[in-house]
């Protein structure tokens, strides 16, 4: 009990140090609890949501297919359930604006892609329709309202029977724009009026458990062609925009939930180890007294281990509580903006506090053990004596003629203290080095995020990208006047094969003369697209060790290309931060016997006025599936920054807290260890301001040395963090610019200055007589 009271007294006497320890551990616990809760809940919820509403495993598109033909296809081996539907695009006009609606028919006995009803009921009459609830909220649409939609130059009036969400549209587009884009479902009874007959143009497949969906797709394509059905194409669930995006987010969040907390915990462990080692060493006299009183060595060790354990428990609880109050509400709001996942909630598990407690306590206890075992081996009388002063000897600087004599006395004290106590100076510097590295990494990561967002506008120079519906041929495409440049492109889902590893990717085929897409290397130098090979994204090249001149194996995964595998020569490595793709020319892909069928058109207008006319022209084209302009690219870039800024802002705040905790803790221990020296100076008549200036200059020198050491380390450390956070689907710039380094260094010095001001009270509180008492 007495040792516990001593522990409480020690914490009370070094309250600032105790609080800084708690904050350091709270930072790691905050990120660990928040990121783990986010990634785990999103993964669990989406998996259950897709299962509950039976998300289609395969989408097969036709020009048209009858109900009877769908029934015959249902006999193909591997099909559990099959449903046909009619899909078309329509527009809804509003005051001064209009929105695009993707409308699907829904069968009476709907079992695949079933809607999650928010309000109302499934449409039953031919003039009833349900719309997604987010679109309805944007346009103040309610159940019972009538809406007029336009398609194929005809207007149709529907009554809203319900509001819903659907698993196939968990994410509609890159920016989740509910105002310009919506999804609706109508009764099958409305098909004859809109399609001039009861037909389908799309079928949904629910595959049997364990059955190969690709093989099933090939079987459907083969039978469709045998029966001379108007087969167009197909797409697996994994290739759909919504599903692939949410899986990519889950993967990235799982990665971040491991990398960021691990990095923070390692940094905390280093700071805790340094501080605990110095703390026990500074209390050697108290250890000697306890040994003299008969306290066992094991008990003394457990007493000192109680400090990091208590700090770990309090810090972890504080971090998890703050995560519950700050992080969880943010990710709930962020998830609502990013995805349409009705009813998803995020909450912290009580078990999330356990890993931070175990990790921080374990490192603290190890620090106590390694720093305390040497003192515990000493006899009680020996431990109660202060360490004998080091033998004074001339420093190398004293041997330089003319320099030492001209130095002020206070600077001589500083230099002697630093050079005669190299180990203590090194320990102090390590804490500042770690904090500076963390600051540079935090600011650098935020800067990299901004570069990712900014590259889209630099790389894509088109005014409008037009994506056509499946099955559209070049002959069916009409171009309006006012176009300065236009280029076709096609996209193919592929697999990069490297040994036993397979990685999904996208291959873009476009003309070598296409100047509306810029390809650049790491130095932002333009790279030409040639006929003799493929441009490989750096994100894939880094992971799979691909270099210019290599030959890579590409497998086309679309069933219509028979899963053909080809070997392609690598022309160059391109830097693509978001949505990285492989690029080839039509001539090169045709050399492998693969026909070039453009699916998109890039357009550059000859004036801003012409751009508006061109957009209006394509809006009336029934073959157009989607359009993207420069404003959409800017919104996407801003969306990326907005969605990720919170995590990195908190990372920066955490870096500042960790840095301050490290600098303050080390500086505080330095003051404690030099009580006798500082008390001697006070007795000799040194004023408080001079003593404070002495400590201030010494800490500034240590910070300067630490910053110099931290600069090369931070570059290597930042590169490791970027590699850990990057994936084949996302490249993050791994170069730190000079302004970021300067800003981080300024922050490190500011934190040192703030710590010095807070330590003034400790210096003023030094008791001269008590500090100068001899133990003999």
N, C-alpha and C positions, 0 to 999 in steps of 0.2 A: 504493500500500500504506500509506503514511504517513497519507493522508487517511482510509483505512478504519480505521486504528488510532485516529485522532482521533474518528471517528464512534463507535467502541466506547467510547472514554473519555468522550465526551459523554453517551452513554446510561448509562454507569456512574455518572457524577456526578449525573445527574438520573434515578436509577432509579425513584423514586416516580412521576415524570411519565411515564416510559416505560411503566411498568406500567398507569397510568391510561389511556394511549392504547390499549394492547393490549386492556384490558377494554372500552373504548368500542367498538372495532371488533368485538370478539368478540361483543358483544350483537347487533349487526345481523346478523353472520354466523350466529349461533345461530338466530335467527328465520327468516332467509332459507332456510337449509339445511333446517331442520325442517319448515317449512310447505310448501315446494316438494316435499320428499320425500313428505309426507303426501298432498297434493292430487294429485300426479302418479301416485303408486302406486294410490291409491284409484280414480281415474278409469280408469287402464289396466286394473287388475285387474277392476273391476266390468264394464267393457265386454267383456273377454275371457270372464269368467264367464258373463255373459248370452248371449254368442254360443255358447260351448261347450255350454251346456245348453239352447240354443234357447228362450229365454224367449218365451212367447206374445205375439203382437202384438195380439190381440183376444180378449176373453172375451165369449161370448154366452150369456145365461141363458134357460132355458125352464122351464115347469112340468114338462114331460116331453117327451122326444123319442126316437124309436126309432133303432136302429143304421142301419136302412134310410134314414130321413130324413137322417141325418148324411151318408151316402154320396151322396145326391142334392145336398146343399148343397155338397159338395166340387167339383162341376162349375162352380161360380160362378167367373167370371174374376177372377184376382188371388189365388186361394188356392193356396199352395204345398203346405201340409199341413194336415190337419184331424183332430182327435181329440175324441171324446166322453168324458165322464166323469160319474160321479154324485158329488155333493158333499152332505154333511150335517154337522150339528153334533152332538156327543156330549159326555158328561161322564164323567170317571173319578173315582171316590171314593177318598179317602185318609183316614187317621185324623184326624177332626175337620176335614176340608177336602175340597175337590174342585176339579178343573181342567176347563177346556173344551178340547175337541179339535175342530179343523176337519179332517174326513176326506174324502179324495178317492179315487176308484177310479183305478187305473193300468192301462192296456192292456198286453197282453203285448209288443206291438211299440211301445214308448213312444219317441216322437221329439220331442215338445214338452214343455217343462218337465221335462226328465229329471232325476232325483234325483242328487245327488252322494253316493255311498255312503261313509260313514265306516267302517262295519263290517257284516258279514253280506251278505245278498243281497236282491234284489227279491222281494216276496211272490208266490208261485205258487199255493198252495192257498187255498181260500176262507176258512180260519181263520187266515191269516197276515197280518201287518201290519208296516209299518216306521214308526217315529216319528222326529221330528227329534232330533238328538243332544243339543241343549241341554236340551230338555224331559226327555229320558231321564236326563241327568246330574242335574237338579234332583230327580228322584224315584227315583234309584238303580235305573233300569230297565236291564236288560242283554239282549243277544241270547239268545233261548231262554226268556225269562220269559213268563208268561201274564198278560194284563191283561183286566179286565172293564170294558166301556164300556156306557153307557146312552144310548138315544135312543128317542123316542116311547114311553116307559114300558116299554121292553124292554131286557133285558141280553144282551150278546153277548160271547163269550170269544174272544180272539185270541192267537196266539203271535207274539212279536217275532222277525221273521226278519232284521231289520237296522236299523241306525241311519243316518240320512241328513240332508242339508240340501238345500233346494231354492231355485233362483234366484228363484222367485216370492214367497218369504218371506224375502228378505234382511233385511227389517225387519218384525217381526210387528205391533208396536204402538208407541205413543209412548215407552214406558219399556222396551221390549224385555223384557217380563216373561215369562220362560220357565216359571215355576212355575205360574202361573194359566192359561197359554194355550199350547197345543201344536198341532202339525200332524202328520198321519199319512196314509199311503197304503195302501190295501188292494187285493187282487186283484179284477178284474172278476167273478170267480166268486162273490164275496160279495154282489153287487148284488141278485140275485133275492130272497135271504133278507131283506135289509134294506128294499128298496123294493117288495116284493111283486110282482116282475116285473123283467125285464131292460130297464131304461130308463136314459136319461141325463137330466140337467137342466142341463148346461153343456157347451159345446163350446169348444175351444181352436183358434185360427186362427194359422197361420204364413203371413204374407203374402209374395207374391213381392217380390223386391228392387225398390225404386223405386215400388211400387204404393201409391196413396193409401189408407191404412187407413180413413179416414173414409168414402171412397167405397165401399170394400169393405163396411163396416158397413151402409151404406144399402142396398146390394144384398142383403145377407143378411136384413135386416129386411123388405125388400119381398118377397123370395121366400118367407120364412117366413109372412108374412101371406097371400100368394097361395095357399099350400098349406095354409092354416089350421092351422099349427103353433102350439103354446102358447107363443108368443114373449113374453118378459118385458122384457128390457133387454139392454144390452151395455156394455162398458167397454174402452177402449183401454189398452194397456200404460202409456202416459204418465199415465193417470188413476188407476192402481192405487196404493194406499197405499205399498207397499214401494218401487216404482220411483221414484215422485215424491219420496219422502223422501230416497232416496240421491242422486238428481240434485240436489236442493236443497242437500244437504250438500256435494256436489262443487263446486257453484257458489259457495257461501259460502266454502269453504276456498280455492278459486282466488282469490277476491276478497281474502281475508285474506293469502294468500301474496304478494300484490302490494302491498297497502296498508301493512301493518305494517312489513315490511322497508324499504319506500321511505321511510316517515316516519322510521324510526330512522336510515337512512343519511343522510338530509338533515340531521338533527340532529347526527350524528357529523361530517358534513362541515363544518358551521358551527363546531363546537368545534375541530376539527382546523385549520381555516383560521385562526381566531383565535389558537390556541396557536402554530402554526408561524410566523405573522407576527411575533408578539411574540418568539419564540425567536431568529429570525434577526436581528431588530433589536437584541436584547440582546447579540449576538456580533459587532457591527460591528468591534470592535477586532481580533478574530481574522480577519475577512475582510480587513482592511487588511494584516495581517501576511502572509497567504497571497498577496495581490496583490504585496506588496513582495518576496516570495521568488520571484516569477515564475510563480506558478500562474495558468493561464488562467481567465478569467471563466466559461467554459462548464464547466470542471472544478470550480470552486468551487460553481457552481449544482447540478451533478450530485451533489456531495458532500452538500449539504444535502437534496437530494431523496431521498438514500438513507435518511434517517431515516423519513419517512412510508412509503416503500416497504417497508422492513424491518418497521416497525410493522404495516403492512397485511397483510403475509404472515403474520407470527406471530399477529396478532389473528384473522385469518380462519381459520387452521388451528385455533387454540384454540377459537373459536366452533363450528366444524364438528365438532370432536372432542367437545365438550360436548353438542352437539345429538345426536350419535350415541349418547352414553352416557345422556342424560337424556330428550331430546325423543322420540326414536324408540321407546324402550321404553314410554313413556307412551302415544303414539298407537297403538301395537300393542295395548296393553291396552284403551285406550278404544274402538278399533275393534271389538275382540272383544266388548265390552259393548254397543255400539251396533248392530252388524250381525251377521248370520250369513253370513259370507263365508269358507268353509273354505279354509285354506291361505294366506290373505293374509299377506304379510310386508312390512315397510317397511325400507328401507335407504337410506343416503346414497350419492349418486353422487360420485365423485371430482371430477367437473366442477362440483359445487355450490360448491366453494371458490373458483372462478375469479372469478365476478361480485363477491363482496365484496372480493377482492384488487384487482381492476381499479378498482372504484368508490372505495375508500378511498385507494388509491395515487394515482389521478388527482386527487382533491381535494387531497391533501397536496402533490403536485408543483405544482399550480396555486398553492397558498398560498405555496410556496417561491418560485415564479417572480415573483408579484406583489409579495411583500415583499422579495425579494432584488435585483430589477433596479435599484432606486434606489441601493442601496449599491454595487453593482458598477460603476455609472457614475462613482462618486467616485474620486479619486486615492488611492493607497495611504496617503500621509501624512495625507490628510484623513479617510479611513476609520478610521485608527488613533487619531485623536483622539476623545474623547467628544463627544457633541453639546453644543454650547454651552448653558449654562443659560438658561432663559427669563428675559426681563427681568422683574424683580420690579415689581409694581404693586399698588396698593391694591385689595383685594377689595371687592365691594359691601357685604359684611357689616361691613367695617372702618369704613365710612362711617356706619354706624348708631350714634348716640351711646349710650354706656353698655353696649353688648352685648359688643363685642370685648374691652374691658378686663376684664370679669368672667369671661371664659372661661379655664379652666386652660390652661397652656402646651401640654400634650399634645393637647388638643382643637384648639388653634390649628394645630398641626402637621398634624393629620388634615384639617382643613378646607382648609388651604393646599394640601396634596398633592392632594386631590380636585378643587379648583377650578382649580389651575394645570396639572393633567394630565387635562383633561377627556376626551381621546381614550382614554387608558389606562383611566380609570374607566369610560368607555362600553364599551370592549372587555370589561372584567371583568364589567360588568353584563349584557352580552349573553349570556355563558355562563350566568350565574345565571338570567336570564330564560328561556332555552331549557330549562334543567333544571327550573325551576318549572312551566313550561307542560307539560312532559312528565309531571311528577308529577301535576298536576291532571287531565290527560287519562287517565292510567293509573287513578287512583283513581275518576275519574268514569265510566270505561267499566265498571269492575267494579260500581259502584253501579247503573249502568243495567241491567246483566245481572240483578241482583237484582230490580230493578223489573219487568223483563220476566217473571221467574218469579212475582213476587207478584201481578201484575195478574189472572192467571187466576182466582184465588180471589175477587177483588173483583168481577169482571165476571159470572162464572157463579154464580148463586145457587141452582141446582137441587140436589136430593139425588141424583137419578139421571137419566141420559140413556139412553134405550132406542133403539137403532138396529135397524130391522126388515130382514128379508131382502128382496131385490128382488122386486117384484110384490105385496107385502103391501098390502091396501087398508084404509082406515079401518074399514070394516064388519067386518073380521076381527080388529080390535084389541079386546081386553078389558082393562078396568081393575079393579084390586082396590080394596078398601076402605082407608081410612086416608090417602087422598090429599087434601092441602089445596088444591094448585094443580097443574094440568097444562096443557101447551101443546104443540101439534104444530108441527113444522117440516119443511121439505124443502130439499134441497141440489141445486143444478144446476151442472155444470161450464160455465163461460162463457169468452168472450174479450172483453177490453176493447179496443175498436178506437179508435185515435187517429191519424188520418191514415193513413200507411202502416204504422204499428206495431200489432202484435197482442200482447196479454199475457194469459196464462192466469190465471184467477181462479175463485172460488167464489161463487155467489149463494145466500144463505140466505133462505127465505121463511117467515115466522112472523107470528103475530097481533100487531097493534099493542098489545094488552093484555098481551102476554107480559112479565111483570115478573121473570122468572127469568134474563133476560139484560139487563145494563145497558150502555147505549151512552154513552160519555163523550168529551169533547173534550180538548184539551191541558191545560186547567185542571182536569181531573177533574170537570167539570160534566156532569150527566146530560143526555142528548139524547133527545127522544121519537122514536119510529118512527111516521111518518104514512103515509096512503094515497097521497099525491100525488107520491112520488118514491122515490129510493134513497139509503141511507146509504153513503158511500164511505170505505174505509180511508185513513188519512193516508199510509200507505206508497205507495199508488197515486197519491193526489192530489199528493204532492210531486214524484214523478218525471214525471207526465204533466200537471202544471200544471192540476189540476182544482180549481175553487172552488165554493162554495155558490151555487146558482142556475144553474150550467152545465147543458148537456145533453150526455150521454155516449152513445156507441153500444155496445150490448151484443149479442154473438152467442152464442146457445145452441149448444154443441158436441155435446150428446147427440144421436145419430141419430134418436131417437124424436121430437125436437122439430124435425126437419127443418132444423137449423142456422139457425133463425129469427133475424133481426137486428132489434132494436128500439132506439128512442131513449128514454132515461130522464132525468128531471130530477133533479139532485143536491139532496137535502134538506139535508144537512150532511156534515161531515167528521168521522169518528170515529177515536179513538186506539185501535189494536189492535196490541199488541206482537208477539203470536205468532199464527200461523194467521189472518191478516186475511181478512175476507170482506165482500162486499157484502150489505146487508140491505134487503128489501122486504116489504110486506104481501101476503097472498093477494089482496085486492081489487085492488091495483095490478098484480100480475102477470096476473091474469085479465082486466084491461082490455086486454091485448095479445093476448087469445085463447088464453092458455096455461093449461091446467088445473092446479089446485093439487092435487098428490098428495103428502101427507106421507110422509116416510120415517123420521122420528124423533119421539120423545116426550120432553119434559122433565117431570120429576115432582118436586114438593116435598111431603114427608110432613108430617103434622100432629104427629108425635113421632118420636123416635129409634127407639123400639121398632117403630113402624109402618114405618119405613124398611127394617128388616130383613125384615119380613113381605112388604113390597112387592117387595123384591129377590128373595126366594124365589119369589114368584108369577111374576115375569117369567122367572126361570131355567127354569121349567117350560113356558113358552110356546114352541111349535115355530117360531113366526114371528119370534122375536127372534134377531138376528144378533150383537149385541154390546151390552154395558152399560158405562156409565162413571159413577162416583160421585165425591163430593168427595175421597175418599182417592186416587182415581186422578188427579184434578187436582193434588193436592198432590205426589204422586209424580212426575207429569210436570214440575211446576215445579222440584222438587228435582233431577230428572234433568237438566234444562236447565242448572241452576247447576253441577252436578257435572261435566257433560260439557265445559263451557266454562271452568270455574274455573282449570284448570291454565294455559291460554294466558294468561289475564289476570293470574294470580298471577305468572307469569314476566314478563309485561309490566311489572307493578309493580316486581318485583325489578330488571328491566333499567333501568327509569326511575331507580331509586335508584342503580344503578351508574353510569349515564350522568351523573346529577346530581352524584354525588360526584367522578367523573372530571373534569367540567367545572370545578367549584368548586376542587378541589385543584390542577388544572393551572394555572388562571388565577392563583390565590393564590401558587402556587410561583414563577411567572414574576414576579409583583409583587415578591416578596421578593428574587429574583435581581437585578431591575432597580434595587432600592433599596439595594444592598449598601453603597455609599458613604455614603448618608444614615444607614443604620442603624449602620454602623461609626462614623460621627461621633458619634452619640448615645451609643454605648458608650464612646468616648473621653472624652466630656463627663461620664461618670459615671452615665449612665442604667442602672438595674438591668435584668436580663433580664426580670423580671416586668413592668416598666413598658413595655419595648419590645414584649413579647408582647401586652400589653394594648392597646398602640397599634395593632398590626396587627389584633388581634381586633375592636376597636371599628370600625376602618375597614372591615373585611370585613362586619361586621354592618350598617353603614350602607349599603354597596353592595348587600347582600342585601335590605335593606328597600326600597331604591329599585327594585331589580329585581323584587321581588314585587309592588309597586304597579303597575309597568309590565306585569307578566306577567298580572295578573288579567283585564283586558279582552282581551288577546291569547289567553289560554287558552280563553275562551268561544268565540271565533271558530274557533280551532284544533280544539277539541273538536267543534264543530258540523261542521267539514270531515271529521273522522275518522268521526263517526257517519254522515254522508251516504255516505261511501265504503264503510262496512261494511253499511249498510242496503240492502235491496232491496224489491221489491214484496211479497215473501213474508215479510219480516221487518222490523219497525220497531223502532228502538232509541231510547229517550228521549234527547233532545238538550239537556236542561237540567241544569246542575250545581247541586247543593244546597249550602247554606252549610257544613254539617259537612265535606263533601268538600274544600272550599276551605280551611277552617281546618286540616284534617289535612295537606293538601299543603304549606301554608305552614309549619306546624310542622316537617315533614320537611326543608324547604329550610333552615330555620335550624339544625336539628340537624346536617345535613350540613356546614354552614358551620362550626359549632363543632368537629365532629370533624376537619375539614380544618385548622383552626387549631391544634388540639392536635398533629396530625401534623407541622405546620410549625415547631413549637418547636425541633426538633433543627436545622433549617436556620438558624434565627436564632442559636442558640447556637454554631453552627459558623462564623459569619462571622469571618474573619481581619481584625482591625482594621488592621494595618499594610499588608497586601497590598491591601485594599480602598481604602485612602486614598492609595496610590501614584499619582503623577501620570504621565501618559504623555509629557509633554514632557521 
